Amino acid sequence: PLTSRLLAQGAIHPVHPTPIDSQDITVIIPTYITDSTQLVRLQKLVTQLPDIAVVIVDDASPQSFDVDNATVVRHDVNTGPGGARNTGLTHVRTPYVAFIDDDVSLSQKSLLELGGFLAHRDTHFVAPRVMSASTDGALADYERYHSPLDLGDTPAVVRPTSRVSYVPTAVLVARVNSLHSLHGFDVSMRTGEDVDLIWRAIENKFTVRYAPSVTASHLPRTHVKTFLRQRFGYGSSAASLDVRHRQQAAP
């Protein structure tokens, strides 16, 4: 009982859990493909997960496509990342699910180790440290130290207004039954839907952990225009989040 209380309060943290079996987890990758480079990157990500069931949700890309060793589900109308993830969730028959963005690199070993944190009955969601990939350029250097996805090297129980107040769904592993009880992502939100899910989970007494002992990498924005569009999108979600979760969103 004492250990459980300390874990719940974030005073202590689990380390090096036993990895889950690859047959117990399904990966969902929402995507919108506009060029061949993205498709090559998507295929590379799937190749890193050879023994895991992968569902790719094509959110109405201009051209249809196939990916080896993955099930591709296509939307006729673009719904946004939340809607794409919810569609993927309807195809999951395993107890655990991982949401991974298509610009992320993550090994199968790391994913299964991350899933191991859910073996503790009081943990329902867990996210790794998402670090910016090493690329050339001033923006890449900036992202390496100031990425909004990189939440540092200290483990935490996630809570609004705390040191780690959210985790992004660039990589997120969850219990499927917990997601169903929350009715998945809010499809009315085009940005901030991942933060909303995490905060609703916490409001419903689910434990969300940040586990930086497991790391993934994502490609930083390489052009000022796309960099600013990303930051603008993140910022514009604050108003919607504040409506749903009063005084918890940063200005």
C-alpha positions as CSV (number, residue, x, y, z in Angstrom):
1,P,0.0,0.0,0.0
2,L,2.8,2.5,0.8
3,T,4.6,1.8,-2.5
4,S,1.3,2.3,-4.4
5,R,0.7,5.6,-2.7
6,L,4.2,6.8,-3.4
7,L,3.9,5.8,-7.1
8,A,0.5,7.5,-7.4
9,Q,1.9,10.7,-6.0
10,G,5.0,10.7,-8.2
11,A,7.4,10.4,-5.2
12,I,8.9,7.2,-6.7
13,H,8.8,5.9,-10.2
14,P,9.0,2.4,-11.8
15,V,12.1,1.6,-13.7
16,H,13.1,-1.0,-16.3
17,P,9.8,-2.8,-16.5
18,T,9.5,-6.2,-18.1
19,P,8.6,-5.5,-21.8
20,I,5.1,-6.6,-22.9
21,D,4.6,-9.2,-25.6
22,S,4.5,-7.9,-29.2
23,Q,1.2,-9.7,-29.7
24,D,-0.5,-7.6,-27.0
25,I,-0.1,-4.2,-28.6
26,T,-1.3,-2.6,-31.9
27,V,0.3,0.5,-33.4
28,I,-1.9,3.3,-34.9
29,I,-0.2,5.8,-37.2
30,P,-2.4,8.7,-38.4
31,T,-1.0,10.2,-41.6
32,Y,-1.6,12.6,-44.5
33,I,0.8,11.9,-47.3
34,T,1.6,14.7,-49.9
35,D,5.0,13.6,-51.2
36,S,7.1,10.5,-51.7
37,T,9.5,11.5,-48.9
38,Q,6.8,11.1,-46.3
39,L,5.8,7.7,-47.7
40,V,9.4,6.5,-47.5
41,R,9.6,7.7,-43.9
42,L,6.3,6.0,-43.1
43,Q,7.5,2.7,-44.5
44,K,10.8,3.0,-42.5
45,L,8.8,3.5,-39.3
46,V,6.7,0.3,-40.0
47,T,9.9,-1.6,-40.8
48,Q,11.1,-0.8,-37.3
49,L,8.1,-2.7,-35.8
50,P,8.3,-6.1,-37.6
51,D,6.4,-8.2,-35.1
52,I,3.7,-5.7,-34.1
53,A,0.3,-5.2,-35.8
54,V,0.3,-1.7,-37.4
55,V,-2.8,0.2,-38.6
56,I,-2.2,3.2,-40.7
57,V,-5.1,5.7,-41.0
58,D,-4.8,7.7,-44.3
59,D,-6.7,10.9,-43.5
60,A,-7.8,11.5,-47.1
61,S,-4.4,12.0,-48.7
62,P,-4.5,13.3,-52.3
63,Q,-3.4,9.9,-53.5
64,S,-4.1,6.5,-52.0
65,F,-1.1,4.3,-51.1
66,D,-0.1,1.0,-49.6
67,V,2.6,0.2,-47.0
68,D,4.2,-3.2,-46.6
69,N,3.4,-5.1,-43.4
70,A,0.6,-2.7,-42.3
71,T,-3.1,-2.4,-42.7
72,V,-4.1,0.9,-44.4
73,V,-7.5,2.4,-43.6
74,R,-8.5,5.3,-45.8
75,H,-10.7,8.3,-45.0
76,D,-12.7,9.8,-47.8
77,V,-12.8,13.1,-45.9
78,N,-10.1,14.6,-43.7
79,T,-11.0,14.5,-40.1
80,G,-7.8,15.6,-38.4
81,P,-5.5,13.6,-36.1
82,G,-8.1,12.9,-33.4
83,G,-10.6,11.5,-35.9
84,A,-7.9,9.4,-37.5
85,R,-6.7,7.9,-34.2
86,N,-10.3,7.1,-33.3
87,T,-10.8,5.3,-36.6
88,G,-7.6,3.3,-35.9
89,L,-8.9,2.4,-32.4
90,T,-11.9,0.6,-33.9
91,H,-9.5,-1.9,-35.6
92,V,-7.6,-2.7,-32.3
93,R,-8.2,-6.1,-30.8
94,T,-5.2,-6.1,-28.3
95,P,-5.2,-4.9,-24.7
96,Y,-2.7,-2.1,-25.4
97,V,-2.4,0.4,-28.2
98,A,0.3,2.8,-29.2
99,F,-0.3,6.0,-31.1
100,I,2.8,7.1,-33.1
101,D,3.1,10.0,-35.5
102,D,4.5,9.4,-38.9
103,D,7.6,11.6,-38.4
104,V,8.8,9.6,-35.4
105,S,11.5,7.0,-35.2
106,L,11.1,4.3,-32.5
107,S,12.4,0.8,-32.2
108,Q,10.2,-2.2,-31.4
109,K,12.3,-2.9,-28.4
110,S,11.7,0.6,-27.0
111,L,8.0,0.4,-27.7
112,L,7.6,-2.9,-25.9
113,E,9.6,-1.7,-23.0
114,L,7.4,1.4,-22.8
115,G,4.3,-0.8,-22.8
116,G,5.8,-2.6,-19.8
117,F,5.0,0.4,-17.6
118,L,1.3,-0.5,-18.1
119,A,1.8,-3.8,-16.4
120,H,1.4,-2.0,-13.1
121,R,-2.4,-2.0,-12.5
122,D,-2.5,1.7,-11.5
123,T,-0.9,3.0,-14.7
124,H,-3.2,3.6,-17.7
125,F,-1.2,5.8,-20.1
126,V,2.5,6.2,-20.6
127,A,4.7,8.4,-22.9
128,P,8.4,8.3,-23.6
129,R,10.8,11.2,-24.0
130,V,10.5,12.5,-27.6
131,M,13.8,14.1,-28.7
132,S,14.5,16.1,-31.8
133,A,16.5,14.2,-34.4
134,S,19.9,15.5,-35.2
135,T,19.7,17.4,-38.5
136,D,21.6,20.4,-40.0
137,G,20.4,24.0,-39.7
138,A,19.7,26.7,-37.1
139,L,16.1,25.6,-36.5
140,A,17.3,22.0,-35.9
141,D,19.8,23.3,-33.3
142,Y,17.0,25.3,-31.6
143,E,14.6,22.4,-31.6
144,R,17.2,20.2,-30.0
145,Y,17.0,22.3,-26.9
146,H,13.6,23.8,-27.0
147,S,11.3,21.3,-28.6
148,P,7.7,21.4,-27.2
149,L,7.7,17.6,-27.5
150,D,10.8,17.1,-25.3
151,L,9.7,17.2,-21.7
152,G,13.1,16.5,-20.1
153,D,14.9,13.6,-18.6
154,T,13.1,13.3,-15.2
155,P,10.2,10.8,-14.8
156,A,6.9,12.1,-13.6
157,V,3.2,11.5,-12.9
158,V,1.5,13.8,-15.4
159,R,-0.8,16.4,-13.9
160,P,-2.1,19.8,-15.1
161,T,-0.1,22.8,-13.7
162,S,2.7,20.5,-12.5
163,R,6.3,20.2,-13.9
164,V,5.0,17.7,-16.5
165,S,1.5,18.9,-17.2
166,Y,0.8,17.0,-20.4
167,V,2.4,14.5,-22.8
168,P,2.0,14.6,-26.6
169,T,0.7,11.8,-28.6
170,A,3.7,11.8,-30.9
171,V,4.2,8.5,-29.0
172,L,1.6,7.4,-26.4
173,V,0.9,3.9,-25.2
174,A,-2.5,3.2,-23.5
175,R,-4.8,0.6,-22.2
176,V,-7.5,0.1,-24.8
177,N,-10.3,-0.2,-22.2
178,S,-9.3,3.1,-20.6
179,L,-9.5,4.8,-24.0
180,H,-12.9,3.4,-24.7
181,S,-14.2,4.6,-21.3
182,L,-13.1,8.1,-22.4
183,H,-14.7,7.7,-25.8
184,G,-11.3,8.4,-27.5
185,F,-10.2,11.7,-28.8
186,D,-12.4,14.8,-29.2
187,V,-12.8,15.0,-33.0
188,S,-14.0,18.6,-32.8
189,M,-10.5,19.7,-31.9
190,R,-7.9,20.0,-34.7
191,T,-5.1,20.9,-32.3
192,G,-4.7,20.2,-28.6
193,E,-6.7,17.0,-28.8
194,D,-3.9,15.0,-27.3
195,V,-3.6,17.4,-24.3
196,D,-7.4,17.2,-23.9
197,L,-7.3,13.4,-23.8
198,I,-4.6,13.3,-21.2
199,W,-6.4,15.9,-19.0
200,R,-9.7,14.0,-19.3
201,A,-7.9,10.8,-18.3
202,I,-6.5,12.5,-15.2
203,E,-9.9,14.0,-14.3
204,N,-11.3,10.4,-14.5
205,K,-8.7,9.2,-12.0
206,F,-6.4,7.4,-14.6
207,T,-2.7,7.6,-14.0
208,V,-0.6,9.0,-16.8
209,R,3.2,8.5,-16.6
210,Y,6.1,10.2,-18.3
211,A,8.9,7.7,-18.7
212,P,12.0,9.4,-20.2
213,S,14.1,6.2,-19.8
214,V,12.5,5.2,-23.1
215,T,13.3,7.6,-26.0
216,A,12.0,8.3,-29.5
217,S,13.1,10.8,-32.0
218,H,11.1,13.0,-34.3
219,L,12.1,15.2,-37.3
220,P,12.2,18.9,-36.4
221,R,10.7,21.6,-38.7
222,T,13.4,22.7,-41.1
223,H,11.8,25.8,-42.6
224,V,10.8,28.9,-40.8
225,K,7.3,28.9,-42.3
226,T,6.5,25.3,-41.1
227,F,8.1,26.0,-37.8
228,L,5.9,29.1,-37.2
229,R,2.8,27.2,-38.4
230,Q,3.4,24.5,-35.9
231,R,3.9,26.9,-33.0
232,F,0.8,28.9,-34.0
233,G,-1.2,25.7,-34.1
234,Y,-0.1,24.7,-30.7
235,G,-0.8,28.1,-29.3
236,S,-4.3,28.3,-30.9
237,S,-5.4,25.2,-28.9
238,A,-5.1,27.1,-25.6
239,A,-8.5,28.7,-25.9
240,S,-10.3,25.4,-26.7
241,L,-8.5,23.7,-23.8
242,D,-9.4,26.4,-21.4
243,V,-13.1,26.0,-22.3
244,R,-12.9,22.3,-21.5
245,H,-10.4,22.5,-18.6
246,R,-10.7,25.8,-16.8
247,Q,-7.4,27.5,-15.7
248,Q,-5.3,24.5,-16.7
249,A,-4.0,25.7,-20.1
250,A,-1.0,28.0,-20.4
251,P,-1.8,31.4,-22.0
